[in-house]
Amino acid sequence: MTGLNTILIVVGLFLIGGIISFVKQGMPKSLIALLSIGAAMCLVAGILRLDYWN
């Protein structure tokens, strides 16, 4: 694992924690959707950068 994919996965997990927090607080659904898209993109990018497929 390189540094960049680790950072992307950690940021994605951090955003998932933010999503859970925002849902509990009753924040607007558009903000939750935006965080969900960002978290999914970070996690997918981090996972695809792993060198397990070579």
ModelCIF file with pLDDT and N, C-alpha, C, O atoms, coordinates in Angstrom:
data_MODEL
#
_entry.id   MODEL 
#
_entity.id                         1 
_entity.type                       polymer 
_entity.pdbx_number_of_molecules   1 
#
_entity_poly.entity_id                      1 
_entity_poly.type                           'polypeptide(L)' 
_entity_poly.nstd_linkage                   no 
_entity_poly.nstd_monomer                   no 
_entity_poly.pdbx_seq_one_letter_code       MTGLNTILIVVGLFLIGGIISFVKQGMPKSLIALLSIGAAMCLVAGILRLDYWN 
_entity_poly.pdbx_seq_one_letter_code_can   MTGLNTILIVVGLFLIGGIISFVKQGMPKSLIALLSIGAAMCLVAGILRLDYWN 
_entity_poly.pdbx_strand_id                 A 
#
loop_
_entity_poly_seq.entity_id 
_entity_poly_seq.num 
_entity_poly_seq.mon_id 
_entity_poly_seq.hetero 
1 1  MET n 
1 2  THR n 
1 3  GLY n 
1 4  LEU n 
1 5  ASN n 
1 6  THR n 
1 7  ILE n 
1 8  LEU n 
1 9  ILE n 
1 10 VAL n 
1 11 VAL n 
1 12 GLY n 
1 13 LEU n 
1 14 PHE n 
1 15 LEU n 
1 16 ILE n 
1 17 GLY n 
1 18 GLY n 
1 19 ILE n 
1 20 ILE n 
1 21 SER n 
1 22 PHE n 
1 23 VAL n 
1 24 LYS n 
1 25 GLN n 
1 26 GLY n 
1 27 MET n 
1 28 PRO n 
1 29 LYS n 
1 30 SER n 
1 31 LEU n 
1 32 ILE n 
1 33 ALA n 
1 34 LEU n 
1 35 LEU n 
1 36 SER n 
1 37 ILE n 
1 38 GLY n 
1 39 ALA n 
1 40 ALA n 
1 41 MET n 
1 42 CYS n 
1 43 LEU n 
1 44 VAL n 
1 45 ALA n 
1 46 GLY n 
1 47 ILE n 
1 48 LEU n 
1 49 ARG n 
1 50 LEU n 
1 51 ASP n 
1 52 TYR n 
1 53 TRP n 
1 54 ASN n 
#
_struct_asym.id          A 
_struct_asym.entity_id   1 
#
loop_
_ma_qa_metric.id 
_ma_qa_metric.mode 
_ma_qa_metric.name 
_ma_qa_metric.software_group_id 
_ma_qa_metric.type 
1 global pLDDT . pLDDT 
2 local  pLDDT . pLDDT 
#
_ma_qa_metric_global.metric_id      1 
_ma_qa_metric_global.metric_value   92.19 
_ma_qa_metric_global.model_id       1 
_ma_qa_metric_global.ordinal_id     1 
#
loop_
_ma_qa_metric_local.label_asym_id 
_ma_qa_metric_local.label_comp_id 
_ma_qa_metric_local.label_seq_id 
_ma_qa_metric_local.metric_id 
_ma_qa_metric_local.metric_value 
_ma_qa_metric_local.model_id 
_ma_qa_metric_local.ordinal_id 
A MET 1  2 67.00 1 1  
A THR 2  2 79.00 1 2  
A GLY 3  2 88.00 1 3  
A LEU 4  2 91.00 1 4  
A ASN 5  2 91.00 1 5  
A THR 6  2 92.00 1 6  
A ILE 7  2 94.00 1 7  
A LEU 8  2 94.00 1 8  
A ILE 9  2 94.00 1 9  
A VAL 10 2 96.00 1 10 
A VAL 11 2 96.00 1 11 
A GLY 12 2 96.00 1 12 
A LEU 13 2 97.00 1 13 
A PHE 14 2 97.00 1 14 
A LEU 15 2 96.00 1 15 
A ILE 16 2 97.00 1 16 
A GLY 17 2 97.00 1 17 
A GLY 18 2 96.00 1 18 
A ILE 19 2 96.00 1 19 
A ILE 20 2 97.00 1 20 
A SER 21 2 96.00 1 21 
A PHE 22 2 97.00 1 22 
A VAL 23 2 96.00 1 23 
A LYS 24 2 97.00 1 24 
A GLN 25 2 96.00 1 25 
A GLY 26 2 95.00 1 26 
A MET 27 2 95.00 1 27 
A PRO 28 2 96.00 1 28 
A LYS 29 2 96.00 1 29 
A SER 30 2 96.00 1 30 
A LEU 31 2 95.00 1 31 
A ILE 32 2 96.00 1 32 
A ALA 33 2 97.00 1 33 
A LEU 34 2 96.00 1 34 
A LEU 35 2 95.00 1 35 
A SER 36 2 97.00 1 36 
A ILE 37 2 97.00 1 37 
A GLY 38 2 96.00 1 38 
A ALA 39 2 97.00 1 39 
A ALA 40 2 97.00 1 40 
A MET 41 2 96.00 1 41 
A CYS 42 2 96.00 1 42 
A LEU 43 2 95.00 1 43 
A VAL 44 2 95.00 1 44 
A ALA 45 2 93.00 1 45 
A GLY 46 2 93.00 1 46 
A ILE 47 2 91.00 1 47 
A LEU 48 2 90.00 1 48 
A ARG 49 2 88.00 1 49 
A LEU 50 2 86.00 1 50 
A ASP 51 2 77.00 1 51 
A TYR 52 2 76.00 1 52 
A TRP 53 2 66.00 1 53 
A ASN 54 2 62.00 1 54 
#
loop_
_atom_site.group_PDB 
_atom_site.id 
_atom_site.type_symbol 
_atom_site.label_atom_id 
_atom_site.label_alt_id 
_atom_site.label_comp_id 
_atom_site.label_asym_id 
_atom_site.label_entity_id 
_atom_site.label_seq_id 
_atom_site.pdbx_PDB_ins_code 
_atom_site.Cartn_x 
_atom_site.Cartn_y 
_atom_site.Cartn_z 
_atom_site.occupancy 
_atom_site.B_iso_or_equiv 
_atom_site.pdbx_formal_charge 
_atom_site.auth_seq_id 
_atom_site.auth_comp_id 
_atom_site.auth_asym_id 
_atom_site.auth_atom_id 
_atom_site.pdbx_PDB_model_num 
ATOM 1   N N  . MET A 1 1  ? 0.846   -1.189 0.000   1.00 67.00 ? 1  MET A N  1 
ATOM 2   C CA . MET A 1 1  ? 0.000   0.000  0.000   1.00 67.00 ? 1  MET A CA 1 
ATOM 3   C C  . MET A 1 1  ? 0.883   1.241  0.000   1.00 67.00 ? 1  MET A C  1 
ATOM 4   O O  . MET A 1 1  ? 1.830   1.357  0.777   1.00 67.00 ? 1  MET A O  1 
ATOM 5   N N  . THR A 1 2  ? 0.550   2.139  -0.872  1.00 79.00 ? 2  THR A N  1 
ATOM 6   C CA . THR A 1 2  ? 1.274   3.397  -0.914  1.00 79.00 ? 2  THR A CA 1 
ATOM 7   C C  . THR A 1 2  ? 0.581   4.410  -0.014  1.00 79.00 ? 2  THR A C  1 
ATOM 8   O O  . THR A 1 2  ? -0.479  4.141  0.550   1.00 79.00 ? 2  THR A O  1 
ATOM 9   N N  . GLY A 1 3  ? 1.193   5.563  0.106   1.00 88.00 ? 3  GLY A N  1 
ATOM 10  C CA . GLY A 1 3  ? 0.628   6.589  0.975   1.00 88.00 ? 3  GLY A CA 1 
ATOM 11  C C  . GLY A 1 3  ? -0.671  7.162  0.449   1.00 88.00 ? 3  GLY A C  1 
ATOM 12  O O  . GLY A 1 3  ? -1.581  7.447  1.227   1.00 88.00 ? 3  GLY A O  1 
ATOM 13  N N  . LEU A 1 4  ? -0.775  7.337  -0.876  1.00 91.00 ? 4  LEU A N  1 
ATOM 14  C CA . LEU A 1 4  ? -1.957  7.985  -1.433  1.00 91.00 ? 4  LEU A CA 1 
ATOM 15  C C  . LEU A 1 4  ? -3.208  7.129  -1.281  1.00 91.00 ? 4  LEU A C  1 
ATOM 16  O O  . LEU A 1 4  ? -4.268  7.646  -0.926  1.00 91.00 ? 4  LEU A O  1 
ATOM 17  N N  . ASN A 1 5  ? -3.104  5.831  -1.542  1.00 91.00 ? 5  ASN A N  1 
ATOM 18  C CA . ASN A 1 5  ? -4.313  5.021  -1.407  1.00 91.00 ? 5  ASN A CA 1 
ATOM 19  C C  . ASN A 1 5  ? -4.720  4.878  0.062   1.00 91.00 ? 5  ASN A C  1 
ATOM 20  O O  . ASN A 1 5  ? -5.908  4.753  0.359   1.00 91.00 ? 5  ASN A O  1 
ATOM 21  N N  . THR A 1 6  ? -3.767  4.894  0.967   1.00 92.00 ? 6  THR A N  1 
ATOM 22  C CA . THR A 1 6  ? -4.109  4.870  2.388   1.00 92.00 ? 6  THR A CA 1 
ATOM 23  C C  . THR A 1 6  ? -4.849  6.144  2.785   1.00 92.00 ? 6  THR A C  1 
ATOM 24  O O  . THR A 1 6  ? -5.835  6.095  3.520   1.00 92.00 ? 6  THR A O  1 
ATOM 25  N N  . ILE A 1 7  ? -4.371  7.275  2.297   1.00 94.00 ? 7  ILE A N  1 
ATOM 26  C CA . ILE A 1 7  ? -5.023  8.551  2.598   1.00 94.00 ? 7  ILE A CA 1 
ATOM 27  C C  . ILE A 1 7  ? -6.433  8.580  2.023   1.00 94.00 ? 7  ILE A C  1 
ATOM 28  O O  . ILE A 1 7  ? -7.361  9.039  2.688   1.00 94.00 ? 7  ILE A O  1 
ATOM 29  N N  . LEU A 1 8  ? -6.606  8.093  0.790   1.00 94.00 ? 8  LEU A N  1 
ATOM 30  C CA . LEU A 1 8  ? -7.933  8.080  0.171   1.00 94.00 ? 8  LEU A CA 1 
ATOM 31  C C  . LEU A 1 8  ? -8.901  7.200  0.957   1.00 94.00 ? 8  LEU A C  1 
ATOM 32  O O  . LEU A 1 8  ? -10.057 7.577  1.150   1.00 94.00 ? 8  LEU A O  1 
ATOM 33  N N  . ILE A 1 9  ? -8.453  6.053  1.405   1.00 94.00 ? 9  ILE A N  1 
ATOM 34  C CA . ILE A 1 9  ? -9.330  5.153  2.165   1.00 94.00 ? 9  ILE A CA 1 
ATOM 35  C C  . ILE A 1 9  ? -9.681  5.778  3.517   1.00 94.00 ? 9  ILE A C  1 
ATOM 36  O O  . ILE A 1 9  ? -10.829 5.693  3.954   1.00 94.00 ? 9  ILE A O  1 
ATOM 37  N N  . VAL A 1 10 ? -8.715  6.397  4.176   1.00 96.00 ? 10 VAL A N  1 
ATOM 38  C CA . VAL A 1 10 ? -8.977  7.028  5.473   1.00 96.00 ? 10 VAL A CA 1 
ATOM 39  C C  . VAL A 1 10 ? -9.939  8.202  5.319   1.00 96.00 ? 10 VAL A C  1 
ATOM 40  O O  . VAL A 1 10 ? -10.837 8.376  6.143   1.00 96.00 ? 10 VAL A O  1 
ATOM 41  N N  . VAL A 1 11 ? -9.763  9.001  4.284   1.00 96.00 ? 11 VAL A N  1 
ATOM 42  C CA . VAL A 1 11 ? -10.679 10.127 4.048   1.00 96.00 ? 11 VAL A CA 1 
ATOM 43  C C  . VAL A 1 11 ? -12.082 9.609  3.747   1.00 96.00 ? 11 VAL A C  1 
ATOM 44  O O  . VAL A 1 11 ? -13.064 10.182 4.219   1.00 96.00 ? 11 VAL A O  1 
ATOM 45  N N  . GLY A 1 12 ? -12.186 8.541  2.975   1.00 96.00 ? 12 GLY A N  1 
ATOM 46  C CA . GLY A 1 12 ? -13.493 7.952  2.697   1.00 96.00 ? 12 GLY A CA 1 
ATOM 47  C C  . GLY A 1 12 ? -14.187 7.457  3.953   1.00 96.00 ? 12 GLY A C  1 
ATOM 48  O O  . GLY A 1 12 ? -15.389 7.660  4.123   1.00 96.00 ? 12 GLY A O  1 
ATOM 49  N N  . LEU A 1 13 ? -13.439 6.814  4.829   1.00 97.00 ? 13 LEU A N  1 
ATOM 50  C CA . LEU A 1 13 ? -14.024 6.347  6.092   1.00 97.00 ? 13 LEU A CA 1 
ATOM 51  C C  . LEU A 1 13 ? -14.402 7.516  6.991   1.00 97.00 ? 13 LEU A C  1 
ATOM 52  O O  . LEU A 1 13 ? -15.409 7.456  7.696   1.00 97.00 ? 13 LEU A O  1 
ATOM 53  N N  . PHE A 1 14 ? -13.593 8.590  6.973   1.00 97.00 ? 14 PHE A N  1 
ATOM 54  C CA . PHE A 1 14 ? -13.916 9.788  7.736   1.00 97.00 ? 14 PHE A CA 1 
ATOM 55  C C  . PHE A 1 14 ? -15.222 10.409 7.238   1.00 97.00 ? 14 PHE A C  1 
ATOM 56  O O  . PHE A 1 14 ? -16.047 10.849 8.039   1.00 97.00 ? 14 PHE A O  1 
ATOM 57  N N  . LEU A 1 15 ? -15.407 10.444 5.920   1.00 96.00 ? 15 LEU A N  1 
ATOM 58  C CA . LEU A 1 15 ? -16.640 10.995 5.363   1.00 96.00 ? 15 LEU A CA 1 
ATOM 59  C C  . LEU A 1 15 ? -17.844 10.118 5.698   1.00 96.00 ? 15 LEU A C  1 
ATOM 60  O O  . LEU A 1 15 ? -18.946 10.634 5.882   1.00 96.00 ? 15 LEU A O  1 
ATOM 61  N N  . ILE A 1 16 ? -17.652 8.819  5.780   1.00 97.00 ? 16 ILE A N  1 
ATOM 62  C CA . ILE A 1 16 ? -18.757 7.935  6.190   1.00 97.00 ? 16 ILE A CA 1 
ATOM 63  C C  . ILE A 1 16 ? -19.173 8.247  7.622   1.00 97.00 ? 16 ILE A C  1 
ATOM 64  O O  . ILE A 1 16 ? -20.362 8.243  7.943   1.00 97.00 ? 16 ILE A O  1 
ATOM 65  N N  . GLY A 1 17 ? -18.189 8.517  8.485   1.00 97.00 ? 17 GLY A N  1 
ATOM 66  C CA . GLY A 1 17 ? -18.511 8.930  9.850   1.00 97.00 ? 17 GLY A CA 1 
ATOM 67  C C  . GLY A 1 17 ? -19.276 10.238 9.865   1.00 97.00 ? 17 GLY A C  1 
ATOM 68  O O  . GLY A 1 17 ? -20.180 10.419 10.681  1.00 97.00 ? 17 GLY A O  1 
ATOM 69  N N  . GLY A 1 18 ? -18.925 11.159 8.968   1.00 96.00 ? 18 GLY A N  1 
ATOM 70  C CA . GLY A 1 18 ? -19.667 12.413 8.855   1.00 96.00 ? 18 GLY A CA 1 
ATOM 71  C C  . GLY A 1 18 ? -21.085 12.199 8.379   1.00 96.00 ? 18 GLY A C  1 
ATOM 72  O O  . GLY A 1 18 ? -22.007 12.879 8.831   1.00 96.00 ? 18 GLY A O  1 
ATOM 73  N N  . ILE A 1 19 ? -21.266 11.262 7.474   1.00 96.00 ? 19 ILE A N  1 
ATOM 74  C CA . ILE A 1 19 ? -22.612 10.945 6.987   1.00 96.00 ? 19 ILE A CA 1 
ATOM 75  C C  . ILE A 1 19 ? -23.479 10.444 8.128   1.00 96.00 ? 19 ILE A C  1 
ATOM 76  O O  . ILE A 1 19 ? -24.619 10.879 8.287   1.00 96.00 ? 19 ILE A O  1 
ATOM 77  N N  . ILE A 1 20 ? -22.941 9.531  8.920   1.00 97.00 ? 20 ILE A N  1 
ATOM 78  C CA . ILE A 1 20 ? -23.697 8.990  10.059  1.00 97.00 ? 20 ILE A CA 1 
ATOM 79  C C  . ILE A 1 20 ? -24.058 10.103 11.032  1.00 97.00 ? 20 ILE A C  1 
ATOM 80  O O  . ILE A 1 20 ? -25.180 10.154 11.535  1.00 97.00 ? 20 ILE A O  1 
ATOM 81  N N  . SER A 1 21 ? -23.112 10.991 11.296  1.00 96.00 ? 21 SER A N  1 
ATOM 82  C CA . SER A 1 21 ? -23.353 12.102 12.212  1.00 96.00 ? 21 SER A CA 1 
ATOM 83  C C  . SER A 1 21 ? -24.417 13.054 11.659  1.00 96.00 ? 21 SER A C  1 
ATOM 84  O O  . SER A 1 21 ? -25.299 13.497 12.395  1.00 96.00 ? 21 SER A O  1 
ATOM 85  N N  . PHE A 1 22 ? -24.334 13.364 10.373  1.00 97.00 ? 22 PHE A N  1 
ATOM 86  C CA . PHE A 1 22 ? -25.291 14.297 9.780   1.00 97.00 ? 22 PHE A CA 1 
ATOM 87  C C  . PHE A 1 22 ? -26.696 13.705 9.735   1.00 97.00 ? 22 PHE A C  1 
ATOM 88  O O  . PHE A 1 22 ? -27.677 14.434 9.886   1.00 97.00 ? 22 PHE A O  1 
ATOM 89  N N  . VAL A 1 23 ? -26.805 12.397 9.529   1.00 96.00 ? 23 VAL A N  1 
ATOM 90  C CA . VAL A 1 23 ? -28.123 11.760 9.543   1.00 96.00 ? 23 VAL A CA 1 
ATOM 91  C C  . VAL A 1 23 ? -28.739 11.859 10.932  1.00 96.00 ? 23 VAL A C  1 
ATOM 92  O O  . VAL A 1 23 ? -29.932 12.132 11.065  1.00 96.00 ? 23 VAL A O  1 
ATOM 93  N N  . LYS A 1 24 ? -27.924 11.635 11.979  1.00 97.00 ? 24 LYS A N  1 
ATOM 94  C CA . LYS A 1 24 ? -28.430 11.724 13.349  1.00 97.00 ? 24 LYS A CA 1 
ATOM 95  C C  . LYS A 1 24 ? -28.855 13.140 13.702  1.00 97.00 ? 24 LYS A C  1 
ATOM 96  O O  . LYS A 1 24 ? -29.783 13.327 14.488  1.00 97.00 ? 24 LYS A O  1 
ATOM 97  N N  . GLN A 1 25 ? -28.184 14.150 13.127  1.00 96.00 ? 25 GLN A N  1 
ATOM 98  C CA . GLN A 1 25 ? -28.512 15.540 13.416  1.00 96.00 ? 25 GLN A CA 1 
ATOM 99  C C  . GLN A 1 25 ? -29.673 16.052 12.589  1.00 96.00 ? 25 GLN A C  1 
ATOM 100 O O  . GLN A 1 25 ? -30.198 17.129 12.872  1.00 96.00 ? 25 GLN A O  1 
ATOM 101 N N  . GLY A 1 26 ? -30.086 15.315 11.580  1.00 95.00 ? 26 GLY A N  1 
ATOM 102 C CA . GLY A 1 26 ? -31.189 15.732 10.737  1.00 95.00 ? 26 GLY A CA 1 
ATOM 103 C C  . GLY A 1 26 ? -30.807 16.806 9.735   1.00 95.00 ? 26 GLY A C  1 
ATOM 104 O O  . GLY A 1 26 ? -31.609 17.689 9.433   1.00 95.00 ? 26 GLY A O  1 
ATOM 105 N N  . MET A 1 27 ? -29.609 16.739 9.229   1.00 95.00 ? 27 MET A N  1 
ATOM 106 C CA . MET A 1 27 ? -29.136 17.718 8.243   1.00 95.00 ? 27 MET A CA 1 
ATOM 107 C C  . MET A 1 27 ? -29.853 17.495 6.908   1.00 95.00 ? 27 MET A C  1 
ATOM 108 O O  . MET A 1 27 ? -30.485 16.459 6.705   1.00 95.00 ? 27 MET A O  1 
ATOM 109 N N  . PRO A 1 28 ? -29.753 18.471 5.999   1.00 96.00 ? 28 PRO A N  1 
ATOM 110 C CA . PRO A 1 28 ? -30.446 18.334 4.699   1.00 96.00 ? 28 PRO A CA 1 
ATOM 111 C C  . PRO A 1 28 ? -29.962 17.124 3.906   1.00 96.00 ? 28 PRO A C  1 
ATOM 112 O O  . PRO A 1 28 ? -28.791 16.749 3.958   1.00 96.00 ? 28 PRO A O  1 
ATOM 113 N N  . LYS A 1 29 ? -30.887 16.535 3.181   1.00 96.00 ? 29 LYS A N  1 
ATOM 114 C CA . LYS A 1 29 ? -30.579 15.317 2.420   1.00 96.00 ? 29 LYS A CA 1 
ATOM 115 C C  . LYS A 1 29 ? -29.582 15.592 1.299   1.00 96.00 ? 29 LYS A C  1 
ATOM 116 O O  . LYS A 1 29 ? -28.800 14.712 0.941   1.00 96.00 ? 29 LYS A O  1 
ATOM 117 N N  . SER A 1 30 ? -29.600 16.805 0.741   1.00 96.00 ? 30 SER A N  1 
ATOM 118 C CA . SER A 1 30 ? -28.665 17.113 -0.343  1.00 96.00 ? 30 SER A CA 1 
ATOM 119 C C  . SER A 1 30 ? -27.226 17.109 0.161   1.00 96.00 ? 30 SER A C  1 
ATOM 120 O O  . SER A 1 30 ? -26.326 16.672 -0.557  1.00 96.00 ? 30 SER A O  1 
ATOM 121 N N  . LEU A 1 31 ? -26.996 17.583 1.368   1.00 95.00 ? 31 LEU A N  1 
ATOM 122 C CA . LEU A 1 31 ? -25.665 17.572 1.955   1.00 95.00 ? 31 LEU A CA 1 
ATOM 123 C C  . LEU A 1 31 ? -25.205 16.141 2.236   1.00 95.00 ? 31 LEU A C  1 
ATOM 124 O O  . LEU A 1 31 ? -24.041 15.802 2.022   1.00 95.00 ? 31 LEU A O  1 
ATOM 125 N N  . ILE A 1 32 ? -26.113 15.322 2.708   1.00 96.00 ? 32 ILE A N  1 
ATOM 126 C CA . ILE A 1 32 ? -25.792 13.917 2.965   1.00 96.00 ? 32 ILE A CA 1 
ATOM 127 C C  . ILE A 1 32 ? -25.477 13.195 1.654   1.00 96.00 ? 32 ILE A C  1 
ATOM 128 O O  . ILE A 1 32 ? -24.573 12.362 1.602   1.00 96.00 ? 32 ILE A O  1 
ATOM 129 N N  . ALA A 1 33 ? -26.227 13.517 0.597   1.00 97.00 ? 33 ALA A N  1 
ATOM 130 C CA . ALA A 1 33 ? -25.963 12.901 -0.704  1.00 97.00 ? 33 ALA A CA 1 
ATOM 131 C C  . ALA A 1 33 ? -24.598 13.322 -1.242  1.00 97.00 ? 33 ALA A C  1 
ATOM 132 O O  . ALA A 1 33 ? -23.880 12.508 -1.822  1.00 97.00 ? 33 ALA A O  1 
ATOM 133 N N  . LEU A 1 34 ? -24.242 14.583 -1.054  1.00 96.00 ? 34 LEU A N  1 
ATOM 134 C CA . LEU A 1 34 ? -22.939 15.069 -1.509  1.00 96.00 ? 34 LEU A CA 1 
ATOM 135 C C  . LEU A 1 34 ? -21.803 14.378 -0.762  1.00 96.00 ? 34 LEU A C  1 
ATOM 136 O O  . LEU A 1 34 ? -20.803 13.994 -1.367  1.00 96.00 ? 34 LEU A O  1 
ATOM 137 N N  . LEU A 1 35 ? -21.956 14.221 0.549   1.00 95.00 ? 35 LEU A N  1 
ATOM 138 C CA . LEU A 1 35 ? -20.946 13.505 1.329   1.00 95.00 ? 35 LEU A CA 1 
ATOM 139 C C  . LEU A 1 35 ? -20.864 12.035 0.916   1.00 95.00 ? 35 LEU A C  1 
ATOM 140 O O  . LEU A 1 35 ? -19.778 11.456 0.883   1.00 95.00 ? 35 LEU A O  1 
ATOM 141 N N  . SER A 1 36 ? -22.004 11.441 0.605   1.00 97.00 ? 36 SER A N  1 
ATOM 142 C CA . SER A 1 36 ? -22.016 10.037 0.187   1.00 97.00 ? 36 SER A CA 1 
ATOM 143 C C  . SER A 1 36 ? -21.265 9.844  -1.119  1.00 97.00 ? 36 SER A C  1 
ATOM 144 O O  . SER A 1 36 ? -20.519 8.877  -1.277  1.00 97.00 ? 36 SER A O  1 
ATOM 145 N N  . ILE A 1 37 ? -21.461 10.761 -2.053  1.00 97.00 ? 37 ILE A N  1 
ATOM 146 C CA . ILE A 1 37 ? -20.753 10.670 -3.333  1.00 97.00 ? 37 ILE A CA 1 
ATOM 147 C C  . ILE A 1 37 ? -19.254 10.825 -3.116  1.00 97.00 ? 37 ILE A C  1 
ATOM 148 O O  . ILE A 1 37 ? -18.460 10.081 -3.691  1.00 97.00 ? 37 ILE A O  1 
ATOM 149 N N  . GLY A 1 38 ? -18.867 11.787 -2.290  1.00 96.00 ? 38 GLY A N  1 
ATOM 150 C CA . GLY A 1 38 ? -17.451 12.003 -2.006  1.00 96.00 ? 38 GLY A CA 1 
ATOM 151 C C  . GLY A 1 38 ? -16.816 10.814 -1.319  1.00 96.00 ? 38 GLY A C  1 
ATOM 152 O O  . GLY A 1 38 ? -15.699 10.419 -1.654  1.00 96.00 ? 38 GLY A O  1 
ATOM 153 N N  . ALA A 1 39 ? -17.527 10.238 -0.354  1.00 97.00 ? 39 ALA A N  1 
ATOM 154 C CA . ALA A 1 39 ? -17.001 9.071  0.358   1.00 97.00 ? 39 ALA A CA 1 
ATOM 155 C C  . ALA A 1 39 ? -16.850 7.881  -0.583  1.00 97.00 ? 39 ALA A C  1 
ATOM 156 O O  . ALA A 1 39 ? -15.846 7.171  -0.534  1.00 97.00 ? 39 ALA A O  1 
ATOM 157 N N  . ALA A 1 40 ? -17.835 7.667  -1.427  1.00 97.00 ? 40 ALA A N  1 
ATOM 158 C CA . ALA A 1 40 ? -17.763 6.548  -2.369  1.00 97.00 ? 40 ALA A CA 1 
ATOM 159 C C  . ALA A 1 40 ? -16.608 6.735  -3.344  1.00 97.00 ? 40 ALA A C  1 
ATOM 160 O O  . ALA A 1 40 ? -15.892 5.782  -3.652  1.00 97.00 ? 40 ALA A O  1 
ATOM 161 N N  . MET A 1 41 ? -16.424 7.961  -3.831  1.00 96.00 ? 41 MET A N  1 
ATOM 162 C CA . MET A 1 41 ? -15.326 8.211  -4.767  1.00 96.00 ? 41 MET A CA 1 
ATOM 163 C C  . MET A 1 41 ? -13.972 8.000  -4.103  1.00 96.00 ? 41 MET A C  1 
ATOM 164 O O  . MET A 1 41 ? -13.070 7.425  -4.712  1.00 96.00 ? 41 MET A O  1 
ATOM 165 N N  . CYS A 1 42 ? -13.817 8.455  -2.869  1.00 96.00 ? 42 CYS A N  1 
ATOM 166 C CA . CYS A 1 42 ? -12.543 8.270  -2.162  1.00 96.00 ? 42 CYS A CA 1 
ATOM 167 C C  . CYS A 1 42 ? -12.260 6.791  -1.920  1.00 96.00 ? 42 CYS A C  1 
ATOM 168 O O  . CYS A 1 42 ? -11.144 6.326  -2.151  1.00 96.00 ? 42 CYS A O  1 
ATOM 169 N N  . LEU A 1 43 ? -13.261 6.056  -1.459  1.00 95.00 ? 43 LEU A N  1 
ATOM 170 C CA . LEU A 1 43 ? -13.044 4.636  -1.184  1.00 95.00 ? 43 LEU A CA 1 
ATOM 171 C C  . LEU A 1 43 ? -12.747 3.845  -2.450  1.00 95.00 ? 43 LEU A C  1 
ATOM 172 O O  . LEU A 1 43 ? -11.856 2.996  -2.458  1.00 95.00 ? 43 LEU A O  1 
ATOM 173 N N  . VAL A 1 44 ? -13.488 4.118  -3.519  1.00 95.00 ? 44 VAL A N  1 
ATOM 174 C CA . VAL A 1 44 ? -13.255 3.393  -4.776  1.00 95.00 ? 44 VAL A CA 1 
ATOM 175 C C  . VAL A 1 44 ? -11.877 3.724  -5.329  1.00 95.00 ? 44 VAL A C  1 
ATOM 176 O O  . VAL A 1 44 ? -11.162 2.831  -5.784  1.00 95.00 ? 44 VAL A O  1 
ATOM 177 N N  . ALA A 1 45 ? -11.495 4.998  -5.295  1.00 93.00 ? 45 ALA A N  1 
ATOM 178 C CA . ALA A 1 45 ? -10.170 5.377  -5.799  1.00 93.00 ? 45 ALA A CA 1 
ATOM 179 C C  . ALA A 1 45 ? -9.062  4.734  -4.965  1.00 93.00 ? 45 ALA A C  1 
ATOM 180 O O  . ALA A 1 45 ? -8.069  4.259  -5.515  1.00 93.00 ? 45 ALA A O  1 
ATOM 181 N N  . GLY A 1 46 ? -9.227  4.717  -3.654  1.00 93.00 ? 46 GLY A N  1 
ATOM 182 C CA . GLY A 1 46 ? -8.222  4.106  -2.792  1.00 93.00 ? 46 GLY A CA 1 
ATOM 183 C C  . GLY A 1 46 ? -8.106  2.617  -3.006  1.00 93.00 ? 46 GLY A C  1 
ATOM 184 O O  . GLY A 1 46 ? -7.002  2.073  -2.998  1.00 93.00 ? 46 GLY A O  1 
ATOM 185 N N  . ILE A 1 47 ? -9.228  1.947  -3.196  1.00 91.00 ? 47 ILE A N  1 
ATOM 186 C CA . ILE A 1 47 ? -9.214  0.504  -3.402  1.00 91.00 ? 47 ILE A CA 1 
ATOM 187 C C  . ILE A 1 47 ? -8.647  0.153  -4.780  1.00 91.00 ? 47 ILE A C  1 
ATOM 188 O O  . ILE A 1 47 ? -7.907  -0.821 -4.921  1.00 91.00 ? 47 ILE A O  1 
ATOM 189 N N  . LEU A 1 48 ? -8.994  0.944  -5.788  1.00 90.00 ? 48 LEU A N  1 
ATOM 190 C CA . LEU A 1 48 ? -8.486  0.652  -7.128  1.00 90.00 ? 48 LEU A CA 1 
ATOM 191 C C  . LEU A 1 48 ? -6.988  0.923  -7.254  1.00 90.00 ? 48 LEU A C  1 
ATOM 192 O O  . LEU A 1 48 ? -6.340  0.362  -8.137  1.00 90.00 ? 48 LEU A O  1 
ATOM 193 N N  . ARG A 1 49 ? -6.435  1.756  -6.406  1.00 88.00 ? 49 ARG A N  1 
ATOM 194 C CA . ARG A 1 49 ? -4.996  2.034  -6.438  1.00 88.00 ? 49 ARG A CA 1 
ATOM 195 C C  . ARG A 1 49 ? -4.179  0.950  -5.739  1.00 88.00 ? 49 ARG A C  1 
ATOM 196 O O  . ARG A 1 49 ? -2.952  0.961  -5.830  1.00 88.00 ? 49 ARG A O  1 
ATOM 197 N N  . LEU A 1 50 ? -4.821  0.024  -5.052  1.00 86.00 ? 50 LEU A N  1 
ATOM 198 C CA . LEU A 1 50 ? -4.083  -1.069 -4.414  1.00 86.00 ? 50 LEU A CA 1 
ATOM 199 C C  . LEU A 1 50 ? -3.380  -1.909 -5.471  1.00 86.00 ? 50 LEU A C  1 
ATOM 200 O O  . LEU A 1 50 ? -3.867  -2.027 -6.596  1.00 86.00 ? 50 LEU A O  1 
ATOM 201 N N  . ASP A 1 51 ? -2.268  -2.478 -5.128  1.00 77.00 ? 51 ASP A N  1 
ATOM 202 C CA . ASP A 1 51 ? -1.482  -3.247 -6.088  1.00 77.00 ? 51 ASP A CA 1 
ATOM 203 C C  . ASP A 1 51 ? -1.754  -4.739 -6.037  1.00 77.00 ? 51 ASP A C  1 
ATOM 204 O O  . ASP A 1 51 ? -0.884  -5.534 -6.392  1.00 77.00 ? 51 ASP A O  1 
ATOM 205 N N  . TYR A 1 52 ? -2.929  -5.131 -5.610  1.00 76.00 ? 52 TYR A N  1 
ATOM 206 C CA . TYR A 1 52 ? -3.233  -6.544 -5.496  1.00 76.00 ? 52 TYR A CA 1 
ATOM 207 C C  . TYR A 1 52 ? -3.600  -7.178 -6.834  1.00 76.00 ? 52 TYR A C  1 
ATOM 208 O O  . TYR A 1 52 ? -3.608  -8.404 -6.946  1.00 76.00 ? 52 TYR A O  1 
ATOM 209 N N  . TRP A 1 53 ? -3.898  -6.387 -7.830  1.00 66.00 ? 53 TRP A N  1 
ATOM 210 C CA . TRP A 1 53 ? -4.361  -6.937 -9.108  1.00 66.00 ? 53 TRP A CA 1 
ATOM 211 C C  . TRP A 1 53 ? -3.230  -7.147 -10.102 1.00 66.00 ? 53 TRP A C  1 
ATOM 212 O O  . TRP A 1 53 ? -3.472  -7.639 -11.204 1.00 66.00 ? 53 TRP A O  1 
ATOM 213 N N  . ASN A 1 54 ? -2.018  -6.792 -9.750  1.00 62.00 ? 54 ASN A N  1 
ATOM 214 C CA . ASN A 1 54 ? -0.898  -6.960 -10.674 1.00 62.00 ? 54 ASN A CA 1 
ATOM 215 C C  . ASN A 1 54 ? -0.235  -8.302 -10.497 1.00 62.00 ? 54 ASN A C  1 
ATOM 216 O O  . ASN A 1 54 ? 0.729   -8.611 -11.197 1.00 62.00 ? 54 ASN A O  1 
#
